[in-house]
């Protein structure tokens, strides 16, 4: 059996809120889980090729246990994808973590997988998701951003704003009308060009 390898490289990205509305601190905090919320790992064993499942069974490992173990290495929000034609036992297997939403984590994991697989292999599918317990689809932040938001942003005097970049995985915040928050986000994200205000007070 080939050794199952997960790359130490974890994609880190963050996404904006589900709606275009900009929230204030109190509104956003009500929708966010606790900063140290326990990760919840959802696995999709049916997405694993039958021959891979058979190899794991022969090695006395369950598919769900292996997927859960892989998910434990990803920060929320996170996801992992494979090509059904190539399966789990590939040298390039890795996950995307540190996003602001499940949808964004899935998109990055799928894109990474599709760029790493052979051209002739089938398109990648999601095999696991990692989300915080108590998370909301209305508004969400990565674990790192949630912690900074609750501690550093909360203590900052108004006017102030919090901005995120969907493509780079960074965020920024500062006092003022939002311009400096966006500038801080763009600087952290190497001028990704997509930073936007998600919270403003």
C-alpha positions as CSV (number, residue, x, y, z in Angstrom):
1,X,0.0,0.0,0.0
2,X,1.3,3.4,-0.9
3,X,1.9,5.7,2.1
4,X,-0.8,8.4,2.6
5,X,1.0,11.7,2.6
6,X,-0.5,15.1,3.4
7,X,1.5,18.1,2.5
8,X,2.6,20.4,5.3
9,X,1.5,23.3,3.1
10,X,-1.9,24.5,4.1
11,X,-3.6,27.1,2.0
12,X,-4.9,30.0,4.0
13,X,-7.6,32.2,2.7
14,X,-10.5,34.0,4.0
15,X,-13.8,35.0,2.5
16,X,-16.3,37.8,3.1
17,X,-19.7,37.6,4.6
18,X,-22.5,35.8,2.8
19,X,-24.4,39.0,2.2
20,X,-23.2,42.4,1.1
21,X,-24.3,44.1,4.3
22,X,-21.7,45.6,6.6
23,X,-22.3,44.8,10.2
24,X,-21.3,46.6,13.4
25,X,-19.3,44.8,16.2
26,X,-22.3,43.8,18.3
27,X,-24.2,42.4,15.3
28,X,-21.2,40.4,14.1
29,X,-20.3,39.1,17.5
30,X,-23.7,37.6,18.0
31,X,-23.3,35.6,14.8
32,X,-19.8,34.4,15.5
33,X,-18.9,31.3,17.6
34,X,-16.6,31.6,20.6
35,X,-13.0,32.4,19.7
36,X,-11.9,28.9,20.8
37,X,-14.9,27.1,19.4
38,X,-14.3,23.4,18.9
39,X,-13.8,22.3,15.3
40,X,-16.5,20.1,13.8
41,X,-15.2,17.8,11.0
42,X,-17.7,16.5,8.4
43,X,-16.4,13.6,6.3
44,X,-17.8,12.2,3.1
45,X,-16.6,8.5,2.9
46,X,-18.7,7.8,-0.2
47,X,-16.3,10.2,-2.2
48,X,-13.4,7.8,-1.5
49,X,-12.7,5.4,-4.4
50,X,-13.5,1.8,-3.6
51,X,-9.9,0.6,-4.1
52,X,-8.6,3.1,-1.6
53,X,-11.3,2.1,0.9
54,X,-10.3,-1.5,0.4
55,X,-6.6,-0.8,1.0
56,X,-7.5,1.1,4.2
57,X,-9.7,-1.8,5.4
58,X,-6.9,-4.3,4.7
59,X,-4.6,-2.1,6.8
60,X,-7.3,-2.1,9.6
61,X,-8.1,1.6,9.2
62,X,-11.6,3.0,8.6
63,X,-12.1,5.6,5.9
64,X,-13.9,7.9,8.4
65,X,-11.0,7.7,10.9
66,X,-8.5,8.6,8.2
67,X,-10.6,11.5,7.0
68,X,-11.1,12.8,10.5
69,X,-7.4,12.6,11.2
70,X,-6.7,14.6,8.0
71,X,-9.3,17.2,9.0
72,X,-7.7,17.7,12.4
73,X,-4.7,19.2,10.7
74,X,-6.8,22.0,9.2
75,X,-7.9,25.3,10.9
76,X,-11.5,26.4,10.5
77,X,-12.9,27.0,8.0
78,X,-11.2,24.2,6.1
79,X,-11.7,21.6,3.4
80,X,-9.9,18.9,1.4
81,X,-10.6,17.5,-2.1
82,X,-9.4,14.6,-4.2
83,X,-9.7,13.4,-7.8
84,X,-11.8,10.2,-7.7
85,X,-9.4,8.8,-10.4
86,X,-6.3,9.4,-8.2
87,X,-7.7,8.9,-4.7
88,X,-6.1,9.5,-1.4
89,X,-2.7,8.0,-2.0
90,X,-1.0,10.9,-3.9
91,X,2.1,12.9,-2.9
92,X,0.3,16.2,-3.5
93,X,-2.6,15.7,-1.1
94,X,-3.2,18.7,1.1
95,X,-6.0,20.9,2.4
96,X,-7.2,24.5,2.5
97,X,-7.7,26.0,5.9
98,X,-8.1,29.3,7.6
99,X,-11.0,30.6,5.5
100,X,-14.0,32.7,6.6
101,X,-16.6,30.2,5.3
102,X,-17.1,26.6,4.2
103,X,-17.9,27.7,0.7
104,X,-14.6,29.6,0.3
105,X,-12.6,26.7,1.8
106,X,-14.2,24.3,-0.6
107,X,-13.5,26.5,-3.5
108,X,-9.8,26.8,-2.7
109,X,-9.4,23.1,-1.9
110,X,-11.1,22.1,-5.2
111,X,-9.0,24.6,-7.1
112,X,-5.8,23.4,-5.5
113,X,-6.7,19.8,-6.2
114,X,-7.6,20.4,-9.8
115,X,-4.3,22.2,-10.4
116,X,-2.3,19.3,-8.9
117,X,-4.0,16.3,-10.4
118,X,-3.2,14.9,-13.8
119,X,-5.0,16.5,-16.8
120,X,-6.6,13.2,-17.7
121,X,-8.0,12.6,-14.2
122,X,-11.6,13.5,-13.3
123,X,-12.5,16.7,-11.5
124,X,-11.9,16.9,-7.8
125,X,-14.6,16.4,-5.2
126,X,-14.7,17.4,-1.5
127,X,-14.0,14.7,1.0
128,X,-14.2,16.7,4.3
129,X,-15.1,20.0,5.8
130,X,-13.9,21.7,9.0
131,X,-16.1,24.3,10.6
132,X,-16.4,25.8,14.1
133,X,-19.1,24.6,16.4
134,X,-21.8,27.2,16.6
135,X,-20.8,28.9,13.4
136,X,-23.3,30.9,11.3
137,X,-23.8,31.1,7.6
138,X,-24.9,34.7,7.9
139,X,-21.5,36.0,9.0
140,X,-18.3,34.0,9.6
141,X,-14.6,34.6,10.1
142,X,-11.6,32.3,10.3
143,X,-10.5,31.3,13.8
144,X,-7.6,33.7,13.6
145,X,-9.7,36.6,12.5
146,X,-12.4,35.8,15.0
147,X,-9.8,35.9,17.9
148,X,-8.3,39.2,16.6
149,X,-11.8,40.7,16.1
150,X,-13.0,39.9,19.6
151,X,-9.8,41.1,21.3
152,X,-8.0,43.8,19.3
153,X,-10.8,45.2,17.2
154,X,-13.2,45.3,20.1
155,X,-10.8,47.5,22.2
156,X,-10.2,50.0,19.4
157,X,-12.1,53.3,19.6
158,X,-14.6,54.2,16.9
159,X,-14.7,55.1,14.1
160,X,-13.1,51.9,13.0
161,X,-13.5,49.1,10.4
162,X,-12.5,45.5,9.7
163,X,-11.7,44.3,6.2
164,X,-11.1,40.9,4.6
165,X,-9.6,39.6,1.4
166,X,-11.4,36.6,-0.2
167,X,-8.4,35.6,-2.4
168,X,-5.4,35.9,-0.2
169,X,-6.5,34.8,3.3
170,X,-5.7,38.0,5.0
171,X,-7.6,40.7,6.9
172,X,-6.9,44.2,8.3
173,X,-8.5,46.6,10.7
174,X,-7.8,50.2,11.7
175,X,-9.5,53.4,12.9
176,X,-11.1,55.8,10.4
177,X,-13.8,55.5,7.8
178,X,-12.5,52.1,6.4
179,X,-9.8,53.3,4.0
180,X,-7.0,52.4,6.4
181,X,-8.5,49.0,7.2
182,X,-8.6,48.2,3.5
183,X,-5.1,49.5,3.1
184,X,-3.9,47.3,6.0
185,X,-5.7,44.3,4.4
186,X,-4.2,44.9,1.0
187,X,-0.7,45.3,2.4
188,X,-1.0,42.0,4.3
189,X,-2.4,40.3,1.2
190,X,0.2,41.6,-1.2
191,X,-2.3,44.0,-2.9
192,X,-4.7,41.3,-3.8
193,X,-7.2,43.9,-4.8
194,X,-10.3,42.4,-3.3
195,X,-10.2,43.6,0.3
196,X,-13.6,44.8,1.5
197,X,-15.1,46.1,4.7
198,X,-17.2,43.5,6.5
199,X,-17.6,45.3,9.9
200,X,-17.7,49.0,10.7
201,X,-18.4,51.0,13.8
